[in-house]
Amino acid sequence: MVVLVPFLLITAVFSRITILELSLPTGAGGADNKKPQLSIEVIVREKGLEIGNGKQVLARFPLLKESDVELPVDDEGHVDTSKLYDLELLSEFLIKIKGKYPDKTDAVVLMEPNIEYRVLIRVMDAVRSTFVRQQGGEGEGDVLQQVVLFPDISIGDAP
């Protein structure tokens, strides 16, 4: 035992755990006399994505056709339906919003009950940041630049 315990402590692999910080949406009540802020809501539905401002839907992005997208199958035989959501179009729309409100850092992702977990993760990644292609000068190649959109994400159930 005297030899075994130090051996196990020395050879132990220390794993790194990544934690994603999320904040809960604030309640409707409050005594804030501030000017109403823009609220960005990305609603993930079985039929596609919706972007709203808390009062109305600003844009709808339907699911892509299965014939246009290669749907990979995981080890358990489940089809990855997260590829059907048009996340590139979502990112383009969010870039336009970020251009109008550059100081805005928070967004809410709302999910319907039967949406897969991997869809939630891919949508949260698209809301948090995206890559933008920068045109290179003469003789230079294009450069992909990561743009931070809305890193402070809250999650909840879709209405």
N, CA and C atoms as a LAMMPS dump frame, in Angstrom:
ITEM: TIMESTEP
0
ITEM: NUMBER OF ATOMS
477
ITEM: BOX BOUNDS ff ff ff
-5.0000000000000000e+02 5.0000000000000000e+02
-5.0000000000000000e+02 5.0000000000000000e+02
-5.0000000000000000e+02 5.0000000000000000e+02
ITEM: ATOMS id mol type element x y z
1 1 1 N 0.823 -1.198 0
2 1 2 C 0 0 0
3 1 3 C 0.866 1.26 0
4 2 1 N 1.986 1.233 0.7
5 2 2 C 2.861 2.396 0.772
6 2 3 C 3.402 2.729 -0.624
7 3 1 N 3.683 1.745 -1.435
8 3 2 C 4.189 1.969 -2.782
9 3 3 C 3.041 2.259 -3.75
10 4 1 N 1.907 1.612 -3.567
11 4 2 C 0.779 1.734 -4.496
12 4 3 C 0.159 3.134 -4.49
13 5 1 N -0.039 3.73 -3.332
14 5 2 C -0.684 5.048 -3.25
15 5 3 C 0.153 6.135 -3.938
16 6 1 N 1.459 6.261 -3.662
17 6 2 C 2.234 7.277 -4.394
18 6 3 C 2.284 7.01 -5.899
19 7 1 N 2.345 5.731 -6.276
20 7 2 C 2.364 5.4 -7.698
21 7 3 C 1.077 5.865 -8.38
22 8 1 N -0.069 5.623 -7.766
23 8 2 C -1.338 6.044 -8.343
24 8 3 C -1.463 7.569 -8.372
25 9 1 N -0.973 8.253 -7.36
26 9 2 C -1.035 9.713 -7.343
27 9 3 C -0.14 10.327 -8.418
28 10 1 N 1.004 9.727 -8.646
29 10 2 C 1.93 10.265 -9.638
30 10 3 C 1.423 10.016 -11.059
31 11 1 N 0.823 8.874 -11.3
32 11 2 C 0.393 8.523 -12.659
33 11 3 C -1.038 8.92 -12.968
34 12 1 N -1.709 9.563 -12.037
35 12 2 C -3.101 9.966 -12.273
36 12 3 C -3.15 11.021 -13.375
37 13 1 N -4.131 10.899 -14.228
38 13 2 C -4.332 11.873 -15.292
39 13 3 C -5.314 12.915 -14.794
40 14 1 N -4.889 14.15 -14.834
41 14 2 C -5.76 15.226 -14.39
42 14 3 C -6.522 15.735 -15.601
43 15 1 N -7.817 15.587 -15.551
44 15 2 C -8.65 16.014 -16.685
45 15 3 C -9.094 17.45 -16.481
46 16 1 N -9.29 18.113 -17.6
47 16 2 C -9.743 19.493 -17.574
48 16 3 C -11.237 19.506 -17.859
49 17 1 N -11.982 20.144 -17.009
50 17 2 C -13.425 20.21 -17.176
51 17 3 C -13.781 21.602 -17.665
52 18 1 N -14.5 21.646 -18.78
53 18 2 C -14.932 22.918 -19.33
54 18 3 C -16.336 23.216 -18.846
55 19 1 N -16.524 24.399 -18.31
56 19 2 C -17.828 24.795 -17.797
57 19 3 C -18.311 25.977 -18.609
58 20 1 N -19.537 25.888 -19.073
59 20 2 C -20.143 26.972 -19.821
60 20 3 C -21.035 27.75 -18.869
61 21 1 N -20.713 29.024 -18.671
62 21 2 C -21.484 29.848 -17.753
63 21 3 C -22.746 30.35 -18.43
64 22 1 N -23.879 30.092 -17.829
65 22 2 C -25.158 30.559 -18.336
66 22 3 C -25.823 31.417 -17.277
67 23 1 N -26.632 32.344 -17.73
68 23 2 C -27.386 33.165 -16.791
69 23 3 C -28.863 32.903 -16.999
70 24 1 N -29.617 33.034 -15.946
71 24 2 C -31.056 32.825 -16.034
72 24 3 C -31.734 34.098 -16.51
73 25 1 N -32.798 33.959 -17.305
74 25 2 C -33.516 35.16 -17.744
75 25 3 C -34.12 35.887 -16.552
76 26 1 N -34.162 37.207 -16.627
77 26 2 C -34.726 37.984 -15.533
78 26 3 C -36.241 37.97 -15.622
79 27 1 N -36.883 38.146 -14.492
80 27 2 C -38.338 38.163 -14.449
81 27 3 C -38.893 39.443 -15.041
82 28 1 N -40.189 39.452 -15.31
83 28 2 C -40.827 40.617 -15.915
84 28 3 C -40.986 41.754 -14.916
85 29 1 N -41.119 41.421 -13.635
86 29 2 C -41.325 42.457 -12.625
87 29 3 C -40.025 43.126 -12.24
88 30 1 N -40.124 44.339 -11.814
89 30 2 C -38.934 45.063 -11.379
90 30 3 C -39.23 46.547 -11.328
91 31 1 N -38.418 47.257 -10.584
92 31 2 C -38.638 48.685 -10.428
93 31 3 C -37.611 49.495 -11.198
94 32 1 N -37.078 48.917 -12.276
95 32 2 C -36.095 49.638 -13.07
96 32 3 C -36.793 50.713 -13.894
97 33 1 N -36.279 51.916 -13.83
98 33 2 C -36.825 53.016 -14.615
99 33 3 C -35.98 53.288 -15.849
100 34 1 N -35.173 52.312 -16.231
101 34 2 C -34.309 52.471 -17.387
102 34 3 C -35.112 52.385 -18.674
103 35 1 N -34.499 52.897 -19.717
104 35 2 C -35.095 52.793 -21.046
105 35 3 C -35.15 51.317 -21.441
106 36 1 N -36.229 50.857 -22.075
107 36 2 C -36.318 49.45 -22.462
108 36 3 C -35.171 49.067 -23.398
109 37 1 N -34.55 47.963 -23.1
110 37 2 C -33.425 47.459 -23.876
111 37 3 C -33.919 46.488 -24.939
112 38 1 N -33.105 46.3 -25.964
113 38 2 C -33.396 45.312 -26.985
114 38 3 C -33.202 43.928 -26.386
115 39 1 N -34.147 43.061 -26.601
116 39 2 C -34.048 41.683 -26.149
117 39 3 C -33.934 40.795 -27.384
118 40 1 N -32.903 39.991 -27.447
119 40 2 C -32.708 39.093 -28.58
120 40 3 C -33.072 37.686 -28.136
121 41 1 N -34.07 37.115 -28.789
122 41 2 C -34.511 35.756 -28.492
123 41 3 C -34.355 34.902 -29.738
124 42 1 N -33.608 33.816 -29.616
125 42 2 C -33.492 32.836 -30.685
126 42 3 C -34.328 31.641 -30.245
127 43 1 N -35.401 31.384 -30.977
128 43 2 C -36.334 30.316 -30.62
129 43 3 C -36.1 29.141 -31.556
130 44 1 N -35.787 27.986 -30.978
131 44 2 C -35.53 26.783 -31.755
132 44 3 C -36.79 25.927 -31.73
133 45 1 N -37.384 25.765 -32.901
134 45 2 C -38.604 24.973 -33.042
135 45 3 C -38.32 23.76 -33.907
136 46 1 N -39.241 22.807 -33.905
137 46 2 C -39.08 21.621 -34.735
138 46 3 C -39.133 21.959 -36.22
139 47 1 N -39.757 23.089 -36.571
140 47 2 C -39.891 23.487 -37.975
141 47 3 C -38.82 24.478 -38.411
142 48 1 N -37.984 24.949 -37.5
143 48 2 C -36.934 25.886 -37.868
144 48 3 C -36.58 26.828 -36.745
145 49 1 N -35.907 27.906 -37.106
146 49 2 C -35.453 28.904 -36.142
147 49 3 C -36.249 30.19 -36.283
148 50 1 N -36.444 30.883 -35.178
149 50 2 C -37.088 32.194 -35.178
150 50 3 C -36.234 33.142 -34.35
151 51 1 N -36.153 34.383 -34.794
152 51 2 C -35.474 35.416 -34.016
153 51 3 C -36.519 36.452 -33.651
154 52 1 N -36.603 36.755 -32.37
155 52 2 C -37.584 37.72 -31.9
156 52 3 C -36.956 38.739 -30.976
157 53 1 N -37.747 39.738 -30.622
158 53 2 C -37.272 40.774 -29.7
159 53 3 C -38.054 40.759 -28.383
160 54 1 N -38.761 39.685 -28.119
161 54 2 C -39.552 39.585 -26.902
162 54 3 C -41.007 39.931 -27.111
163 55 1 N -41.309 40.672 -28.181
164 55 2 C -42.679 41.072 -28.473
165 55 3 C -43.169 40.512 -29.796
166 56 1 N -42.263 40.42 -30.753
167 56 2 C -42.66 39.934 -32.079
168 56 3 C -41.511 39.163 -32.702
169 57 1 N -41.844 38.376 -33.708
170 57 2 C -40.842 37.605 -34.44
171 57 3 C -40.257 38.492 -35.533
172 58 1 N -38.943 38.627 -35.544
173 58 2 C -38.268 39.455 -36.534
174 58 3 C -37.916 38.679 -37.797
175 59 1 N -37.574 37.399 -37.646
176 59 2 C -37.188 36.588 -38.805
177 59 3 C -37.461 35.116 -38.508
178 60 1 N -37.766 34.367 -39.568
179 60 2 C -37.97 32.913 -39.48
180 60 3 C -37.061 32.242 -40.495
181 61 1 N -36.394 31.191 -40.062
182 61 2 C -35.539 30.415 -40.942
183 61 3 C -36.012 28.963 -40.906
184 62 1 N -36.684 28.487 -41.974
185 62 2 C -37.173 27.11 -41.974
186 62 3 C -36.016 26.112 -42.059
187 63 1 N -36.325 24.866 -41.767
188 63 2 C -35.323 23.806 -41.853
189 63 3 C -34.856 23.65 -43.3
190 64 1 N -33.602 23.239 -43.448
191 64 2 C -33.083 22.94 -44.773
192 64 3 C -33.661 21.611 -45.239
193 65 1 N -33.681 21.382 -46.539
194 65 2 C -34.181 20.117 -47.081
195 65 3 C -33.172 19.008 -46.808
196 66 1 N -33.689 17.835 -46.472
197 66 2 C -32.809 16.706 -46.175
198 66 3 C -31.972 16.312 -47.378
199 67 1 N -32.482 16.547 -48.583
200 67 2 C -31.732 16.193 -49.786
201 67 3 C -30.537 17.124 -50.01
202 68 1 N -30.578 18.332 -49.445
203 68 2 C -29.494 19.301 -49.612
204 68 3 C -28.38 19.133 -48.587
205 69 1 N -28.649 18.4 -47.508
206 69 2 C -27.708 18.292 -46.401
207 69 3 C -27.363 16.824 -46.186
208 70 1 N -26.085 16.573 -45.952
209 70 2 C -25.666 15.214 -45.611
210 70 3 C -25.873 15.026 -44.117
211 71 1 N -26.754 14.104 -43.757
212 71 2 C -27.068 13.872 -42.348
213 71 3 C -26.244 12.697 -41.837
214 72 1 N -25.225 12.98 -41.014
215 72 2 C -24.414 11.882 -40.482
216 72 3 C -25.172 11.082 -39.421
217 73 1 N -24.77 9.832 -39.276
218 73 2 C -25.362 8.944 -38.271
219 73 3 C -24.299 8.704 -37.207
220 74 1 N -24.675 8.85 -35.92
221 74 2 C -23.704 8.654 -34.847
222 74 3 C -23.532 7.171 -34.533
223 75 1 N -22.741 6.877 -33.504
224 75 2 C -22.415 5.496 -33.138
225 75 3 C -23.639 4.689 -32.728
226 76 1 N -24.651 5.351 -32.191
227 76 2 C -25.847 4.66 -31.727
228 76 3 C -26.888 4.501 -32.824
229 77 1 N -26.623 5.016 -34.014
230 77 2 C -27.561 4.894 -35.125
231 77 3 C -28.554 6.032 -35.234
232 78 1 N -28.378 7.091 -34.44
233 78 2 C -29.272 8.252 -34.502
234 78 3 C -28.808 9.212 -35.589
235 79 1 N -29.75 9.748 -36.327
236 79 2 C -29.438 10.726 -37.366
237 79 3 C -29.244 12.089 -36.718
238 80 1 N -28.189 12.795 -37.121
239 80 2 C -27.876 14.119 -36.583
240 80 3 C -28.74 15.156 -37.298
241 81 1 N -29.871 15.51 -36.693
242 81 2 C -30.799 16.467 -37.304
243 81 3 C -30.357 17.912 -37.095
244 82 1 N -29.287 18.134 -36.345
245 82 2 C -28.828 19.5 -36.113
246 82 3 C -28.311 20.145 -37.393
247 83 1 N -27.957 19.348 -38.389
248 83 2 C -27.475 19.884 -39.668
249 83 3 C -28.604 20.506 -40.487
250 84 1 N -29.862 20.226 -40.129
251 84 2 C -30.993 20.768 -40.874
252 84 3 C -31.27 22.229 -40.543
253 85 1 N -30.761 22.721 -39.43
254 85 2 C -30.983 24.106 -39.034
255 85 3 C -29.98 25.002 -39.763
256 86 1 N -30.462 26.085 -40.343
257 86 2 C -29.629 26.99 -41.142
258 86 3 C -28.904 27.964 -40.216
259 87 1 N -27.799 27.509 -39.651
260 87 2 C -27.056 28.319 -38.688
261 87 3 C -26.241 29.416 -39.358
262 88 1 N -25.894 29.236 -40.626
263 88 2 C -25.174 30.293 -41.348
264 88 3 C -26.078 31.513 -41.544
265 89 1 N -27.329 31.271 -41.91
266 89 2 C -28.277 32.369 -42.081
267 89 3 C -28.565 33.041 -40.737
268 90 1 N -28.647 32.236 -39.682
269 90 2 C -28.826 32.776 -38.335
270 90 3 C -27.657 33.689 -37.968
271 91 1 N -26.432 33.24 -38.236
272 91 2 C -25.25 34.046 -37.92
273 91 3 C -25.239 35.35 -38.709
274 92 1 N -25.609 35.299 -39.98
275 92 2 C -25.642 36.511 -40.797
276 92 3 C -26.636 37.528 -40.228
277 93 1 N -27.796 37.057 -39.804
278 93 2 C -28.804 37.955 -39.235
279 93 3 C -28.317 38.542 -37.91
280 94 1 N -27.668 37.71 -37.089
281 94 2 C -27.157 38.19 -35.808
282 94 3 C -26.015 39.187 -35.997
283 95 1 N -25.231 39.036 -37.068
284 95 2 C -24.175 40.006 -37.362
285 95 3 C -24.789 41.368 -37.669
286 96 1 N -25.92 41.378 -38.39
287 96 2 C -26.607 42.639 -38.685
288 96 3 C -27.107 43.302 -37.403
289 97 1 N -27.65 42.503 -36.494
290 97 2 C -28.124 43.042 -35.214
291 97 3 C -26.944 43.576 -34.402
292 98 1 N -25.84 42.819 -34.393
293 98 2 C -24.656 43.248 -33.65
294 98 3 C -24.094 44.548 -34.224
295 99 1 N -24.215 44.75 -35.545
296 99 2 C -23.761 45.993 -36.162
297 99 3 C -24.557 47.193 -35.687
298 100 1 N -25.863 46.993 -35.439
299 100 2 C -26.704 48.088 -34.964
300 100 3 C -26.557 48.326 -33.464
301 101 1 N -26.295 47.253 -32.713
302 101 2 C -26.166 47.334 -31.253
303 101 3 C -24.833 46.703 -30.831
304 102 1 N -23.708 47.384 -31.034
305 102 2 C -22.398 46.773 -30.75
306 102 3 C -22.139 46.509 -29.266
307 103 1 N -22.807 47.216 -28.368
308 103 2 C -22.576 47.015 -26.936
309 103 3 C -23.416 45.884 -26.355
310 104 1 N -24.353 45.375 -27.106
311 104 2 C -25.237 44.3 -26.643
312 104 3 C -24.449 42.988 -26.583
313 105 1 N -24.472 42.31 -25.437
314 105 2 C -23.725 41.061 -25.291
315 105 3 C -24.586 39.876 -24.875
316 106 1 N -25.871 40.113 -24.573
317 106 2 C -26.685 39.009 -24.078
318 106 3 C -27.77 38.632 -25.075
319 107 1 N -28.136 37.352 -25.038
320 107 2 C -29.202 36.814 -25.881
321 107 3 C -29.852 35.653 -25.13
322 108 1 N -31.073 35.33 -25.527
323 108 2 C -31.818 34.236 -24.913
324 108 3 C -32.088 33.188 -25.978
325 109 1 N -31.77 31.937 -25.676
326 109 2 C -32.072 30.82 -26.567
327 109 3 C -33.211 30.043 -25.931
328 110 1 N -34.334 29.961 -26.646
329 110 2 C -35.525 29.267 -26.152
330 110 3 C -35.745 28.019 -26.993
331 111 1 N -36.025 26.9 -26.342
332 111 2 C -36.141 25.614 -27.035
333 111 3 C -37.514 24.995 -26.812
334 112 1 N -38.028 24.357 -27.862
335 112 2 C -39.222 23.527 -27.706
336 112 3 C -38.815 22.236 -26.995
337 113 1 N -39.764 21.534 -26.394
338 113 2 C -39.417 20.375 -25.556
339 113 3 C -38.721 19.21 -26.263
340 114 1 N -39.036 18.927 -27.507
341 114 2 C -38.51 17.723 -28.146
342 114 3 C -37.302 17.969 -29.042
343 115 1 N -36.569 19.031 -28.806
344 115 2 C -35.384 19.35 -29.591
345 115 3 C -34.176 18.631 -28.984
346 116 1 N -33.319 18.084 -29.851
347 116 2 C -32.143 17.362 -29.38
348 116 3 C -31.133 18.299 -28.721
349 117 1 N -30.365 17.74 -27.823
350 117 2 C -29.359 18.499 -27.082
351 117 3 C -28.284 19.052 -28.025
352 118 1 N -27.874 18.268 -29.013
353 118 2 C -26.817 18.727 -29.927
354 118 3 C -27.267 19.932 -30.75
355 119 1 N -28.584 20.058 -30.987
356 119 2 C -29.1 21.245 -31.681
357 119 3 C -28.915 22.463 -30.785
358 120 1 N -29.22 22.319 -29.5
359 120 2 C -29.031 23.414 -28.543
360 120 3 C -27.58 23.885 -28.531
361 121 1 N -26.65 22.957 -28.498
362 121 2 C -25.229 23.303 -28.444
363 121 3 C -24.803 24.027 -29.719
364 122 1 N -25.228 23.539 -30.882
365 122 2 C -24.844 24.178 -32.145
366 122 3 C -25.458 25.573 -32.266
367 123 1 N -26.698 25.744 -31.819
368 123 2 C -27.33 27.069 -31.87
369 123 3 C -26.628 28.023 -30.903
370 124 1 N -26.295 27.556 -29.711
371 124 2 C -25.595 28.408 -28.75
372 124 3 C -24.23 28.827 -29.293
373 125 1 N -23.534 27.917 -29.973
374 125 2 C -22.251 28.272 -30.575
375 125 3 C -22.424 29.333 -31.657
376 126 1 N -23.498 29.217 -32.448
377 126 2 C -23.749 30.197 -33.514
378 126 3 C -24.133 31.557 -32.942
379 127 1 N -24.828 31.573 -31.82
380 127 2 C -25.221 32.84 -31.195
381 127 3 C -24.017 33.486 -30.513
382 128 1 N -23.137 32.693 -29.957
383 128 2 C -21.984 33.209 -29.225
384 128 3 C -20.967 33.867 -30.164
385 129 1 N -20.625 33.213 -31.267
386 129 2 C -19.64 33.773 -32.193
387 129 3 C -19.764 33.103 -33.547
388 130 1 N -19.141 33.716 -34.54
389 130 2 C -19.144 33.17 -35.89
390 130 3 C -17.85 33.576 -36.577
391 131 1 N -17.612 32.991 -37.737
392 131 2 C -16.431 33.336 -38.522
393 131 3 C -16.857 34.146 -39.727
394 132 1 N -16.118 35.217 -39.998
395 132 2 C -16.39 36.091 -41.127
396 132 3 C -15.174 36.06 -42.039
397 133 1 N -15.419 35.898 -43.329
398 133 2 C -14.333 35.861 -44.309
399 133 3 C -13.955 37.289 -44.69
400 134 1 N -12.691 37.63 -44.461
401 134 2 C -12.153 38.93 -44.829
402 134 3 C -11.418 38.789 -46.155
403 135 1 N -11.755 39.63 -47.119
404 135 2 C -11.102 39.591 -48.421
405 135 3 C -9.657 40.053 -48.286
406 136 1 N -8.75 39.271 -48.842
407 136 2 C -7.339 39.636 -48.823
408 136 3 C -7.019 40.605 -49.952
409 137 1 N -5.917 41.288 -49.822
410 137 2 C -5.484 42.216 -50.864
411 137 3 C -4.95 41.456 -52.07
412 138 1 N -4.349 42.187 -52.992
413 138 2 C -3.792 41.552 -54.18
414 138 3 C -2.682 40.596 -53.793
415 139 1 N -2.763 39.385 -54.29
416 139 2 C -1.746 38.384 -54.004
417 139 3 C -1.874 37.745 -52.637
418 140 1 N -2.849 38.139 -51.865
419 140 2 C -3.058 37.571 -50.535
420 140 3 C -4.33 36.744 -50.522
421 141 1 N -4.352 35.741 -49.672
422 141 2 C -5.527 34.907 -49.55
423 141 3 C -6.548 35.509 -48.595
424 142 1 N -7.756 34.979 -48.656
425 142 2 C -8.792 35.413 -47.732
426 142 3 C -8.469 34.92 -46.327
427 143 1 N -8.953 35.66 -45.337
428 143 2 C -8.689 35.321 -43.943
429 143 3 C -10.019 35.145 -43.226
430 144 1 N -10.126 34.062 -42.445
431 144 2 C -11.306 33.868 -41.601
432 144 3 C -11.045 34.524 -40.253
433 145 1 N -11.952 35.385 -39.844
434 145 2 C -11.818 36.08 -38.574
435 145 3 C -13.007 35.725 -37.694
436 146 1 N -12.739 35.34 -36.449
437 146 2 C -13.817 35.024 -35.524
438 146 3 C -14.38 36.312 -34.944
439 147 1 N -15.719 36.44 -35.011
440 147 2 C -16.407 37.621 -34.5
441 147 3 C -17.266 37.196 -33.318
442 148 1 N -17.101 37.864 -32.194
443 148 2 C -17.907 37.58 -31.004
444 148 3 C -19.234 38.31 -31.16
445 149 1 N -20.332 37.559 -31.048
446 149 2 C -21.656 38.164 -31.208
447 149 3 C -22.284 38.423 -29.844
448 150 1 N -22.886 37.41 -29.261
449 150 2 C -23.593 37.561 -27.99
450 150 3 C -23.15 36.451 -27.042
451 151 1 N -22.047 36.666 -26.296
452 151 2 C -21.489 35.594 -25.469
453 151 3 C -22.274 35.294 -24.19
454 152 1 N -23.087 36.22 -23.713
455 152 2 C -23.861 36.009 -22.488
456 152 3 C -25.212 35.407 -22.864
457 153 1 N -25.31 34.086 -22.752
458 153 2 C -26.492 33.37 -23.227
459 153 3 C -27.315 32.863 -22.049
460 154 1 N -28.612 33.078 -22.139
461 154 2 C -29.575 32.497 -21.209
462 154 3 C -30.394 31.485 -21.978
463 155 1 N -30.815 30.421 -21.329
464 155 2 C -31.621 29.417 -22.005
465 155 3 C -32.946 29.242 -21.284
466 156 1 N -33.944 28.792 -22.022
467 156 2 C -35.26 28.591 -21.423
468 156 3 C -36.171 27.822 -22.369
469 157 1 N -37.408 27.65 -21.972
470 157 2 C -38.406 26.938 -22.77
471 157 3 C -39.098 27.914 -23.716
472 158 1 N -39.344 27.461 -24.936
473 158 2 C -40.019 28.296 -25.934
474 158 3 C -41.499 28.413 -25.598
475 159 1 N -42.077 29.585 -25.886
476 159 2 C -43.499 29.761 -25.638
477 159 3 C -44.345 29.017 -26.675
